[in-house]
Amino acid sequence: MKARNLWALAISMMLPACSGDGSGETGGGAGQCAAGGTGTLALDIESAVPADVRVSDAAGVVEGGTAAESRTLALPAGEYRVSAHRVRSAGEIVGPAYQGAIEGEDTVCVRDGETTTVAVRYTREPGSEKLWVTNANGEGQILAFDAEQLAAGGEQTPSVILDAGLTSPTALRVDGAGRLWIGDRAGELAVYDAARLGASSGDAPDAGLAGPGLCEKASPCGPGAMAFDAEGALWVATLSRIVKIRPDALDALDGPLEPEPEISITSPDATRPESLAFDAEGNLWVGDGATNGVVEFAAERLRASIVDEPADVVLLGQSGPPVVANLRGPQGLAFDADGNLWVGYFAGNQLVRYTPEERAESGTLTPEVLFDIDVLALVTDLAVDESGNLWMPGSSGSLYRIDAEELTSEEPALVALTSDAIGSAVKLTLNTVAGPTYIAP
């Protein structure tokens, strides 16, 4: 069912009329929200950046777009819903994000010849402008470094340290609501609400996802990788399959949840999925630890479960002469703004770029760009920032980046960020980076 039909159904299930006291507010009392004539809806918007405020009637959005200024709309009399959506602001490395909130009721009555005012206030997310890292054998399980620290490099102290109480943190990703999701090899997914990500904490996460959909019978059961699609659904790689969890199953942050997966993918080309990423067209890419393939499942196939069927594209990489060898262990996947797929092959600690042309069809190929990475850096996860720099974890108290201009050189320089708090960084993610690896609602 389309979104506007869902909204129409919701309106039809409400009270037959919008009641109020003549002030334009909804609620109990005399009077009705009658159709006929034209009224005024005043949007009082307070935001440091262009805000995304939308006005909808029973048929869908009637006015929307990004604008920092307040505005006044002339509308047919009737009932309307005002919604404020999360927005981002550009940054050199990673920019801030802002959450909008409606003061009072978000469903209002616009009456003929009257003005209804709705106040919308945007505030900066405390957890934005950061890179998040899972940390083994160090100070805290999850660390964050601010954009300024990332740009400076060198020795840094984490701006946030989270002790999540997990058995063994694995992948982590930020969703379209600014929440931080953390995988645990014991089979749980933990989540921190965006409001809690501005300060260090030893308190438990806000909620956890568990159950047979995420944890297979063998131990450790996963999940080992995560990705969010354009609709806000969470895709999780477990031991031998990939599952999709609907967005509405992720909304209730009130305790342990055991959502039933909406879709499951099993394939002979992805029997041990270890990394996930979506491209700009909505295709799902998987790095498989058993076949060493980087495989694609086309977007149109992701509407239903895939049971033991081949992938649409299977890429098998190999190094060039003088010593030709198969590339093994694709554990890091990330897309850049040009649609290039960057892959970290853990077995040889090699970083590879597959262009859109190279990844268009199945085959064994030697990519044009292939780097042997210094042993202090790890390609177990990859992230591309807003300037096109590529980030990766480090094995000994460090993180590393390769600047965008170095990604076309024969021997790219590694820029280190070091910290006494880091034992061994394993997985990482940037917060609020626009593009196919980050999806906003």
NUFI-459633 format. One line per 3 residues: their letters; for each residue x, y, z of C-alpha. Coordinates in steps of 0.1 Angstrom, whole numbers. Example, Ala and Ser with C-alpha at 12.3 -4.5 7.8 and 13.67 -1.06 7.14 Angstrom:
<sites>
AS> 123 -45 78  137 -11 71
</sites>
This chain:
<sites>
MKA> 0 0 0  14 34 -10  23 60 17
RNL> -5 84 7  -30 56 9  -18 47 44
WAL> -22 83 54  -57 84 39  -66 53 58
AIS> -53 68 90  -74 99 85  -105 79 78
MML> -101 60 111  -99 93 131  -129 111 145
PAC> -152 122 117  -144 159 123  -116 179 137
SGD> -130 196 168  -115 226 186  -122 259 202
GSG> -117 281 171  -79 286 177  -69 261 150
ETG> -59 234 174  -73 199 173  -88 182 203
GGA> -121 179 221  -147 206 223  -173 223 202
GQC> -170 230 166  -159 210 136  -131 211 111
AAG> -153 218 81  -143 218 45  -151 248 23
GTG> -133 280 19  -96 289 25  -76 292 56
TLA> -40 300 65  -14 276 80  16 295 95
LDI> 48 274 99  70 289 126  103 272 119
ESA> 134 277 140  165 259 125  202 266 120
VPA> 201 249 86  175 244 59  147 223 75
DVR> 126 196 59  90 204 70  61 188 51
VSD> 24 194 52  0 166 43  -37 161 38
AAG> -56 128 34  -42 124 -1  -6 130 6
VVE> 20 158 8  5 192 -3  36 213 5
GGT> 71 203 14  108 210 9  138 223 27
AAE> 138 259 39  151 275 71  126 303 71
SRT> 92 303 85  64 304 59  27 309 56
LAL> 5 287 34  -30 294 20  -48 261 21
PAG> -83 247 15  -100 244 49  -96 210 64
EYR> -74 188 85  -36 186 79  -6 169 94
VSA> 27 187 98  59 166 99  95 175 105
HRV> 122 153 90  158 149 99  183 169 79
RSA> 221 170 74  245 198 68  277 193 47
GEI> 311 190 63  347 184 52  348 150 68
VGP> 313 144 82  287 171 88  262 176 116
AYQ> 226 163 116  195 180 130  163 165 144
GAI> 130 184 140  101 184 165  66 197 164
EGE> 55 218 194  20 206 204  -2 185 181
DTV> 11 176 146  -25 172 132  -42 206 130
CVR> -74 221 116  -72 249 91  -105 268 91
DGE> -120 292 65  -107 327 71  -86 318 101
TTT> -48 313 108  -35 282 124  2 283 137
VAV> 25 253 141  59 258 157  87 235 145
RYT> 121 235 163  153 218 150  181 208 173
REP> 216 194 165  221 157 172  247 152 199
GSE> 260 121 182  265 136 147  298 147 131
KLW> 316 116 144  332 84 133  323 54 154
VTN> 346 24 160  343 -10 176  372 -15 200
ANG> 388 -47 212  412 -49 241  410 -11 247
EGQ> 392 15 267  355 9 261  338 -12 235
ILA> 326 16 212  346 48 206  338 80 187
FDA> 361 107 173  348 141 162  352 156 127
EQL> 378 180 139  399 151 154  395 131 122
AAG> 408 161 101  437 167 124  449 131 128
GEQ> 477 123 152  472 115 188  435 120 199
TPS> 413 112 229  379 98 220  350 123 224
VIL> 326 95 234  333 61 250  304 36 253
DAG> 306 3 273  277 -15 258  281 -47 279
LTS> 282 -68 247  300 -102 244  319 -93 213
PTA> 309 -62 192  310 -66 155  296 -43 128
LRV> 280 -10 136  259 14 115  239 46 120
DGA> 203 46 107  181 74 93  170 85 127
GRL> 206 89 139  205 58 161  237 37 165
WIG> 232 0 159  259 -25 171  261 -62 163
DRA> 272 -88 188  286 -122 179  264 -136 207
GEL> 235 -130 184  221 -96 195  218 -62 179
AVY> 220 -33 204  209 2 197  215 36 212
DAA> 191 64 206  205 95 189  201 117 220
RLG> 225 95 240  254 96 216  269 129 228
ASS> 285 117 260  303 87 274  283 61 292
GDA> 285 27 309  247 23 309  230 -4 288
PDA> 218 4 253  182 15 248  171 -18 233
GLA> 183 -50 217  171 -72 189  176 -110 192
GPG> 158 -142 183  162 -170 157  160 -145 129
LCE> 193 -131 139  211 -160 156  216 -193 139
KAS> 221 -225 159  259 -226 156  280 -204 179
PCG> 291 -177 176  260 -170 156  265 -134 143
PGA> 254 -109 132  286 -99 114  275 -71 90
MAF> 247 -46 86  233 -22 60  203 1 58
DAE> 183 3 25  165 34 11  133 26 30
GAL> 151 23 63  149 -14 66  179 -32 83
WVA> 197 -60 64  218 -82 86  244 -109 76
TLS> 243 -139 99  264 -171 96  249 -184 64
RIV> 222 -160 53  211 -124 50  178 -112 66
KIR> 158 -80 62  140 -65 92  112 -40 84
PDA> 116 -4 95  85 -5 118  101 -34 137
LDA> 130 -11 146  110 17 161  100 3 196
LDG> 130 11 218  114 -3 250  133 -35 257
PLE> 144 -68 241  127 -74 207  126 -105 185
PEP> 113 -93 152  105 -118 125  126 -112 94
EIS> 105 -100 64  129 -115 38  157 -140 39
ITS> 185 -146 13  204 -178 9  226 -184 -21
PDA> 255 -207 -32  273 -175 -40  270 -161 -5
TRP> 272 -190 19  292 -170 45  283 -133 41
ESL> 308 -111 59  301 -76 45  271 -57 31
AFD> 266 -25 11  239 -9 -11  247 10 -42
AEG> 229 41 -54  205 20 -74  194 -1 -44
NLW> 213 -33 -54  227 -53 -24  264 -62 -25
VGD> 278 -89 -4  314 -99 4  314 -137 9
GAT> 340 -154 31  335 -189 17  337 -182 -21
NGV> 358 -150 -18  333 -135 -42  319 -100 -42
VEF> 283 -105 -53  253 -85 -63  216 -92 -57
AAE> 196 -69 -80  172 -44 -64  141 -59 -81
RLR> 148 -93 -65  149 -79 -30  111 -77 -27
ASI> 109 -114 -17  130 -141 -2  157 -157 -23
VDE> 161 -194 -15  193 -211 -27  195 -191 -59
PAD> 225 -176 -76  235 -139 -73  231 -116 -103
VVL> 268 -106 -105  298 -125 -90  332 -108 -90
LGQ> 363 -128 -83  393 -106 -79  429 -115 -86
SGP> 462 -96 -84  482 -88 -115  516 -101 -126
PVV> 543 -109 -118  526 -131 -91  489 -137 -100
ANL> 469 -148 -69  433 -149 -60  420 -121 -36
RGP> 405 -136 -5  384 -125 24  363 -95 12
QGL> 354 -80 47  351 -43 39  327 -28 13
AFD> 320 9 6  308 30 -23  322 64 -32
ADG> 303 93 -48  313 82 -83  298 47 -78
NLW> 331 29 -74  330 -1 -51  359 -3 -27
VGY> 367 -37 -13  390 -47 15  404 -82 11
FAG> 415 -93 46  437 -123 37  463 -102 19
NQL> 453 -69 35  446 -55 0  424 -26 -10
VRY> 407 -28 -44  385 -5 -65  358 -18 -88
TPE> 345 8 -112  308 7 -123  321 -8 -156
ERA> 342 -35 -139  313 -45 -116  287 -46 -144
ESG> 289 -83 -150  303 -115 -135  339 -126 -141
TLT> 374 -130 -127  393 -98 -131  423 -79 -121
PEV> 411 -45 -110  429 -14 -123  434 -1 -88
LFD> 448 -25 -62  468 -15 -32  488 -36 -7
IDV> 481 -19 26  506 -16 54  502 -42 81
LAL> 493 -16 108  461 -8 89  432 -32 85
VTD> 407 -35 57  381 -52 79  358 -23 73
LAV> 358 8 50  341 42 51  342 70 26
DES> 337 106 40  322 137 24  356 147 8
GNL> 361 112 -7  387 102 17  387 65 26
WMP> 388 53 63  399 20 77  406 5 112
GSS> 440 -1 126  456 -31 144  475 -13 171
GSL> 460 18 188  451 35 155  428 44 126
YRI> 439 53 91  427 73 62  438 76 26
DAE> 431 111 12  410 112 -19  438 125 -41
ELT> 460 96 -30  435 70 -41  448 73 -77
SEE> 485 71 -68  506 39 -71  515 39 -34
PAL> 489 60 -14  500 75 19  483 64 51
VAL> 473 92 75  471 78 111  449 88 140
TSD> 463 73 172  448 69 206  458 52 239
AIG> 421 42 242  422 20 211  433 -15 215
SAV> 425 -29 181  399 -12 160  378 -37 140
KLT> 347 -21 124  338 16 118  311 38 104
LNT> 307 75 98  276 93 111  254 114 87
VAG> 274 109 55  251 113 25  251 87 -2
PTY> 242 51 -8  257 38 24  237 62 45
IAP> 199 65 41  177 92 57  139 88 60
</sites>
